[in-house]
Amino acid sequence: MIFCAFIGNITLDNITNKGTENQYTLGVSKYILGHKLKVQSDISYLDNEIANNQLMYRLQLDIHF
């Protein structure tokens, strides 16, 4: 099992008027059956300067034949 962490800062342009956004992400990957099946998941907290803060969750499945 592989764990990862990411912290990012995005400064959005004047067209979107959203200001600065900080992203905090934790993720995990698990290989099953060698490299034929991989499950990945991450959860992110989006800290927006102007808009509402958001929590985002992703789940991915990668299958190789």
Secondary structure, 3 states (H helix, E strand, C coil): CEEEEEEEEEECCCCCCCCEEEEEEEEEEEEECCCCEEEEEEEEEEEECCCCCEEEEEEEEEECC
